[in-house]
Amino acid sequence: MEEFVLQNEKLRVTLLSYGAIIQKIEMPDKNGNWQNIVLGFEKKEEYIEKNIPYFGAIVGRTAGRTKNGILKIGEKEYLLDKNANGKHSIHGGRYNLSQKYWKGEQKENRVLFSVESPHLENGYPGNANIQVEYSLEGDTLHLCYKAFSDEDTYFNLTNHSYFSLSGNPEEEIGEQYLTLQAKEYVEVDEDTIATQISSVENTVFDFRIRKQLKEIFQSQEKQVKIVGGGLDHPFLTQYAKLEDETSGRCLEVKTDNHAMVLYTANWLHEIGRKNHTGIALEAQDLPCLSELKEKEYKVGREYERKTSFRFYVDFQKNK
């Protein structure tokens, strides 16, 4: 497992070739104290042994859940590996991109990871080459995803980092503020399968004006309770902002994807960690898009998406 480091005076990012994982993102708070603001493991081998939450990893070929593991490409149906409750496929199956050793090449503050996925691996058609480039420019970490296949297939890639701007992995994120440019979100069922697109108007899911995440954790809304007492929902947005007033740290996420899945670490107790200690901002296309809208999800042989994470300190916070 190789380690790569991108760093400047604003950020230090540690990457691993296993899963193309972001192991650490270190930045200062308003008092100049540097801390890691993503959840993960200190020991590299722990990512192999118990990374059930996908800490920092690239997931796919398709992020999210595919209902009954059925993927439709034109007139054909492909049965994907059912690794979610034995009924559905999640994040690309049991042996997905998060569990592969990627080839990494570093040039200055850029690392290009690449990996091969053979035809019908976990059920997906086509021999695929998948690339993810991490590049650090000032206070911004850019991710560029590219994938190529020799057959029509479906890609929907994302990074599964969990952010906690307090820098304390044992502290709940309820006091942190979230803002989304989202008028709509996607409801899910008890298996967290997307069911319908709904307006955020007059719901707890309306983050167009920033609010603290504890409002979600304290909510009795059914959509909150069925996913473990937090968020595990797609939002139709290309922008998100997370703020921690105590540390002054801020994060802005921008993407050319159609949506972001927001997940507030509702099940970390399954690996002996505390729930709600981080939030994943998974920029991706909508899961099961063909079942939610008239247009089909985009199939083809080439795929490219970009997402940026800007980290900065607001020195006026909590004054």
N, C-alpha and C positions, 0 to 999 in steps of 0.2 A: 504494500500500500504506500504509494508515493504521496508526499506532502508538498504543496506549493503555497507560497506566500505572496500576496499583493499588498503593498503598503506605501503610504506617504504620510505627510504630517497630520492628516485628518482621520485616516482609517488604516486598520491592519486586518486583512482578510486571509484566513487559513483554509485551504481547499485540500481535499483528499481525492485520490484517483478512484477509490472505491465509491461507486454511486455518484461520482462527480460532486461529492458532498461539500457543503459549506460547514466546516467544523466550528469556526469562530469568526465573528465580526467584532473587532474591538475598536472603541471610540471613546473620547473623553466626555465627561459631563460638564456642567457649567462651572464647576470648580476645578476642572482639569484632571479629574480622576478617570483613568482609563479602565473600562470594563468590557467584558464580552456580553453582547446583547442578543445572542441567539442561543436557544437550548441545544444541548448535545451531550456528548460523552467526552471525558478527558482521555480515556484510553481508546486507541484506535480499534482494538479488537472488539470492543463493545458494540461498534457499529455492525459488525458481522454477527455477533451473538444475539443481540436484543434490540435492534432498531425497528421495532414494530411500529413506532410512530412516524417513521421515515424522516427523522431529524435531518434537515439540511440537504436532503437528497433530490436528485432529478428522478421523477417518476414517469412511467409510461411503458409501452407506447401511448397509452391514453390515460390521462389523469382522471380521477374520479371513478364513479361506479357505472358499470354497464349492466343494465337490467337483464337478468337471466343469462348473462354472458354472451348474448347474441349480438353480433356485429354484422350489419348489412352493408355490402359493397355492391352497388348495382343490383343485379338479380340474384346474387349469391349471398348466402348466410354463412358466417363463420362462428364456431363455438369457441369462445375464449375460456381461459382457465378460470374456474369458479373458486376464488379465494376469499370471498366475503360471505360469511354465514352459510357457505356451501351452496349458495344459490346464485350469487352475482359475481362479477369480476370487478376488482378494484385496483387502480393504479397499474394496470397492465399484467396482472397475474402474479403467481407465487415467485417466479424467477423473473422479476422485472428489472428495469434499468437501474433501480436503486441498489441492486444486488450484483451488479456487474463491475468488473475492473475495467475502467476506461483508460485509454492511452492519453496521457497529458503532455502537452508541449508548451513551454513558457517562453515568451519573448517580452522582456521588460515587464510592464504591469498588465499583461494579458496571458491568460491560459486557455488553450483550446483543448477540450476533451472530445474524444471520438470513441465510438463503440459500434460493433456490428450486432445486428439482430437477424438471425436466419429466418427463412420462409417457414411460416406456421409455428414459430416460437410463441408459446402461450396462445396459439390459435390465430395469430395475425398473419395475413397474407403478405408475401413479398420479402425478398432479401433487402434489409434496410441498413443504411449507414446513418448514424445519428451523431450530431455534433452540438456541443454547447460551448460557447466562448464566454468566459468571465473577463471583463476588463474594468480596471479602476481608473477613473478620471476625476481628480479633485475629490469632492465629497460624494461622488456617485459611483455605484457599482452597476455596470451594465451586463445584462445577460442576453445573448443572441443564440437562438435555437435554429438549427437547420437539420433537415432530414431528407433522405433520398431513398426511393424504393424502385425495384425493377418490375413491380406490379402495382396496380391501383390499391391503395391501402388507406388507413386513417391514422393520423398522428394528432395528439393533443398533449403536449409536454408542459411540465411546470416544475418549479423548484419548491420544495416542501419545508423551507426554513420556518421556525417558530421564533417570533420576535418578542422580547421583553425589554423595553427601553430603560427600565430601572437598573438593569445589570445584575439583578438578584434572581437566580433561577428558582428560588424557593418562594418567591413573593408572587401572590396573585396579581393579575393585571387589571383588576377591577377599577383602580383609580386612574388608569390611562384612558386617554380620549381617542375616539375614532371618528373620522369624517369620511364619507363616501359620496361620490357623485352618482348616486344610483336612485332612479325613480322606481325600479322594479327589482324584485328578488325572486328566487325559485323555491317554491314549497317542496318539501320532501316527505316521504312516508316513513314508517317505522324502520325500514331497512336503509334509510337515507338515499332512496332512489328519487330522482327528480320527478315531480308530478305535474306542476303547473306554474306558469309565470304569474305573479301577483304584484299589485302596487304596494309600495311601502307606506303609502299615505295612511295616517292614523294607526300605525302599527309600531311595535317596538323595534322593527327593522329599519326605521327611517333614521339614517345617519347623515342626511343632507346638511343638517346643523349638528355640529360635533356634540357628542355626549360620551359619558363615561361607560366603559364596558360593564360595570357592575349593574347597570340598568337591565342588561340582558341576563346576567347571572341571577338576578332577583326576580325575574319575570316568571309568571305562571302561564304564559302563552304556550299553547299546545306544541307549536312548532319548535319552541325552545326546549321543552321537556323531553320530546321524543328523541332528541339527539344528544341527551346527556346533560342538559341544563346550560346550554351555551349556544354558540353559533356553529353550524356545519352546513352552510347554505351558499349557493351561487348568487352573486349580485351582478346585475347588468351594469357594469361600470368599468372605466379604464383608468380610474384614479382613486387612490386611497391615501389617507394621512393618519398617522399614529403619533400621539404626543404624550410625554410624561412630564408633568409640571415640576415634580420634585427634582429630577435630574436635569431638566431643560432639554433633553434629547427629543428629536423629532425625526420622523421617517415619512417620506413621500414616495409612493409607488405609482409609476406610469407604465402603461402597456398598450400594445396594439392588438391584444386579444379582445374578445367580445365581453369577457366577464372575469370576475375573481371569485374564487371559493374562499370564504372566510371560516376558519376553524379555530376554535378557542381551547384546544387541548383538553377536551372534555373527558378523556379516558386514560389519562396518563397514570392513573392509579394501577392500571393493569401491569405496568412495569415498575411499580413501587415509587412513582414520582407523584407530586402534588398536581391535581387538576387545575386548569385555568391559570397556568403560570407562563403562558405564551400564546401568541396568535399567529397562525399561518395565513398569509395573504397570497393565495395560489392563483396567479394570473394564468388564465387558460380560456379555451372555448367552452361554451356551455356543454355540460354532459347531456347525452341523449338528445341532442338538438333536434333531430328529425322527429322526435316524439312530441316536442314542445312547440315547434313552428313548422310552417309548410315547407320551408327550404330544407334540403338535405344537409347533413354535416358535410364539410368539404373533404372530398376524397380526391386522391391523385397520387402522384409520384414524387412531388416536391413540397416541402413545408418550410416556412420561415416565420419566426415570431421574435419580438423584442420586448424586454421588460427592463425598467431601470429602478433602482432603489437609491434614493438620495437621503443621506444622513447628515444632520446638522444640529447645532445647539442654539436654542433661543434663550439668550441670557436674561430676558425679561420674565421668564416663567417663574411663577411662585414668589414674586416680589411684592 
